[in-house]
């Protein structure tokens, strides 16, 4: 387990470097200039000075080296630096995303994390229980109902689900606000919208895993000894049945965070999604790179945490490589 952790930590900067290189090459290959716009006529000498400020006067390969070098240099000083935004008139990208101590409490990253983690927790709780109930009552009404909900959750895109929830629970029956951010009630509808597809996947994985485990010899032995059915399910069978779900949580966490773009736009939530969309539309190079690297960091981190949790749950992985 220790060797796996060391290996994954060594891979961390290599993965981020690969993501950065691909993103930078795609970004610079696109035509246009972030300082140019259809409704702005700036004199050439002013434009040249602006290019100097943002480092756009240098060749593309020099820009590609200077940006990560500046990030590493500031990190060595204990500072968070992700460049400056063109569309925000030179404002530091770290302040825009809310990655500094002064901006964290109201920042976009904290908002997106709160929404994403709430949706993930909701998806795990609902999906696991639906899967267990469906497996225990196989081919009964509960099983068909749970799998029907799972099919609907997988099939319907979040923007349709969100619009339906707004129409039903915010307009027809005004239980929750239509959108916005800051109150607990404003978290309910977007979290449900974001969680529903992942709830469906988790329910199906949990059902399949539980059906496999319930037929195992040790489960039949526990039942033969007179162990209560609830204990058989949640003590003996649950741990192994949960392993496929645990493997899915890493990419699911990253997908929930990146998939929140549409939900944030639909419910007018001031998260990272709005900055990513605006940075692409405005060709704001450093804001694009910062948001992509931020999501790549989240993806690698969540996958690492899932691997560690998997090794904790399954003793065979902890003993891997031992005689």
PyMOL commands that set and color helices and strands:
alter all, ss='L'
color gray80, all
select helices_A, chain A and resi 2-29+44-54+60-76+93-97+104-106+108-136+141-155+158-172+185-214+217-224+229-241+243-258+260-266+272-282+285-313+315-318
alter helices_A, ss='H'
color red, helices_A
deselect
rebuild
show_as cartoon
